Amino acid sequence: MSVPELTILGSSSATPTRDRHPSGQLLRIGSEKILIDCGEGTQMRLMQLGIRHTGLDYICISHLHGDHYFGLIGLLSSMSLMGRKQPLHLIGPPPLKKIIDLQLLHGGHPPDFDIVFHPTNPNSPEFVVKTPSFELSTFPLKHRIHCTGFLIKEGKKDRPLNMNAMEHHSIPVAYYRSIKTGNDYTDVKGTTIMNNELTFDPKPLKSYAYCSDTIFDLDIVEYIRESTLLYHEATYMEALIEKASDRYHSTAIQAATIAKHAGVHKLIIGHFSSRYDNLEPLLLEAKTVFEHTELALEGVKFLIDDAQLQSMRPSLKNRMN
């Protein structure tokens, strides 16, 4: 299974700037592509970064403030015009279905593919989707309107075979699949060889936690504890902590505090106020609390790996196949 990859599409807060777009991220995990939030212009960002929207399998919308979903209807329309046939899973607040249905009804071009809607629960954590590639659950955030965070974990991995032990016990190839999934082996004489003798422990599963708009809230720590990578909004610097509280947003230091309490491996901060042209001061503030912090700069890809979480800025001409 390949290492999960996260690409930042947009990292601005309520309004875009000349070089920052509203919220949007693309997570590739296993064989699946998950779009997380879909602010205005998201499909243009996908095209600029060479990401084919026809390959999207899931779209997650955290809440119904426009900078997190105003790009959705345009993206869905383009998918239909491009001839999409496979179902699309849409995960979001319960009213989102009515909004999308109304827009599609009066838009004159209903989609030729099924939209499988999964309503989120704004009041308590909830398991939503399980595939061979990942498991997705939601948890409540505290914002001015109902808002949910997303926790996406890799699907369970097979146990690597200890080939020396397999050959020593003359295990037939036909049993390899069963042993990799965790089963013991019993030979024709009735002797059972335990699985932990025939296999190695798999690498720890990677996980990504997405905390969209939220006031500083230590209650979310239990939902995101020890995540490989955490995204947490950091709309303001600490000098504007009162404004952050009034608007149910967080500061860079508050985001870093959440990361520290949760024991995550790496933190990305984003959802920056348009008042900031230079984002470096937000990063420096966060690092005073949690050193392993990076900015959610647009176009940057993060490789979610326990051994070494890397980030890289690809050329806009690079393509994700």
Disulfide bonds with the S-S distance in Angstrom:
none
